[in-house]
Amino acid sequence: MNGDGQQFQQIYEDFHEKIFRYLARMVGRAEAEDLTQDVFVKVGLALEHFRGEAKLSTWVYRIATHAAIDRLRQSSAHPGKGLPSAFSAEESGLEYIPAETIGGEQRVIREEMNDCIRGLVDALPEGYRSVLILSELEELQDNEIAEILGVSLEAVKIRLHRARGKLRQKMQEACVLYHDEQGALACDRK
């Protein structure tokens, strides 16, 4: 049992921050704190049954993904108790555009753009949002995403293509896209 405890401790140390960040992107920062603890309770209980058929990281992300999907479904089943449709920057922990050392006015513009994009991603259907977050923000490979979601590699590729297309469409509907003076992509809400 001591070996399992040490193994769990190592898994917790290796994955806690990543899983918290991932869950914050999926369900919001406030929900992610409790959900992360739930995920690691499940990991601890299931650790002795882990057969190593998948990578450890894939297995942990799969548990986290199922927990997030369950939480999102509970929220949609109980509208009064649900998650907000778009999270604040602090709540979601998302940073879609890299924070750079920029001036005050540019920083405000960048934060508004991040909030806008964050809201558009949050509004995507869960299946699209999860695959987009795993691919673009968590930077996982398509085959890892397929294992995490329990779908085929082809399904992941299709979902990613559709998610990107949906996001692009929503951005074109909600935003005026342009390049600023430095050549960086920027947008204004319509």
TACORCOR-V793244 format. One record per residue. RES is the residue in three letters. BURIAL is 1 if it has 24 or more other ideal C-beta (glycine too) atoms within 12 Angstrom, else 0. D_LAST is the distance of its C-alpha to the last C-alpha in whole Angstrom. Layout:
RES:BURIAL:D_LAST / RES:BURIAL:D_LAST
This chain:
MET:0:59 / ASN:0:59 / GLY:0:57 / ASP:0:55 / GLY:0:54 / GLN:0:53 / GLN:0:51 / PHE:1:49 / GLN:0:49 / GLN:0:48 / ILE:1:45 / TYR:1:44 / GLU:0:44 / ASP:0:42 / PHE:1:40 / HIS:1:39 / GLU:0:36 / LYS:1:34 / ILE:1:35 / PHE:1:33 / ARG:1:30 / TYR:1:30 / LEU:1:30 / ALA:1:28 / ARG:1:25 / MET:1:26 / VAL:1:27 / GLY:1:26 / ARG:1:28 / ALA:0:30 / GLU:1:31 / ALA:1:31 / GLU:0:34 / ASP:0:36 / LEU:1:35 / THR:1:37 / GLN:0:40 / ASP:1:40 / VAL:1:40 / PHE:1:42 / VAL:0:45 / LYS:1:44 / VAL:1:45 / GLY:0:48 / LEU:0:49 / ALA:0:49 / LEU:1:50 / GLU:0:53 / HIS:0:52 / PHE:1:50 / ARG:0:52 / GLY:0:50 / GLU:0:49 / ALA:0:45 / LYS:0:44 / LEU:1:44 / SER:1:41 / THR:1:40 / TRP:1:42 / VAL:1:40 / TYR:1:37 / ARG:1:38 / ILE:1:39 / ALA:1:36 / THR:1:33 / HIS:1:36 / ALA:1:36 / ALA:1:32 / ILE:1:31 / ASP:0:34 / ARG:1:32 / LEU:1:29 / ARG:0:31 / GLN:0:33 / SER:0:30 / SER:0:28 / ALA:0:32 / HIS:0:32 / PRO:0:28 / GLY:0:30 / LYS:0:31 / GLY:0:28 / LEU:1:26 / PRO:0:22 / SER:0:19 / ALA:0:18 / PHE:1:20 / SER:0:20 / ALA:1:20 / GLU:0:24 / GLU:1:25 / SER:1:23 / GLY:1:25 / LEU:1:22 / GLU:0:22 / TYR:1:20 / ILE:1:20 / PRO:0:23 / ALA:0:24 / GLU:0:25 / THR:0:27 / ILE:0:24 / GLY:0:24 / GLY:0:23 / GLU:0:19 / GLN:0:19 / ARG:0:20 / VAL:0:17 / ILE:1:14 / ARG:1:16 / GLU:0:16 / GLU:0:13 / MET:1:12 / ASN:1:15 / ASP:1:14 / CYS:1:11 / ILE:1:13 / ARG:1:16 / GLY:1:14 / LEU:1:13 / VAL:1:17 / ASP:1:18 / ALA:1:17 / LEU:1:19 / PRO:0:22 / GLU:1:25 / GLY:1:27 / TYR:1:24 / ARG:1:23 / SER:1:27 / VAL:1:27 / LEU:1:24 / ILE:1:25 / LEU:1:29 / SER:1:28 / GLU:1:25 / LEU:1:26 / GLU:1:30 / GLU:0:30 / LEU:1:33 / GLN:0:34 / ASP:1:34 / ASN:0:37 / GLU:1:37 / ILE:1:34 / ALA:1:36 / GLU:1:39 / ILE:1:37 / LEU:1:35 / GLY:0:38 / VAL:1:37 / SER:0:38 / LEU:0:37 / GLU:0:35 / ALA:0:33 / VAL:1:32 / LYS:0:31 / ILE:0:29 / ARG:1:27 / LEU:1:26 / HIS:0:25 / ARG:0:23 / ALA:1:22 / ARG:0:20 / GLY:0:19 / LYS:1:18 / LEU:1:16 / ARG:0:15 / GLN:0:14 / LYS:1:11 / MET:1:10 / GLN:0:9 / GLU:0:8 / ALA:0:6 / CYS:1:5 / VAL:0:6 / LEU:0:10 / TYR:0:13 / HIS:0:16 / ASP:0:17 / GLU:0:20 / GLN:0:22 / GLY:0:21 / ALA:0:19 / LEU:0:16 / ALA:1:13 / CYS:1:9 / ASP:0:6 / ARG:0:4 / LYS:0:0
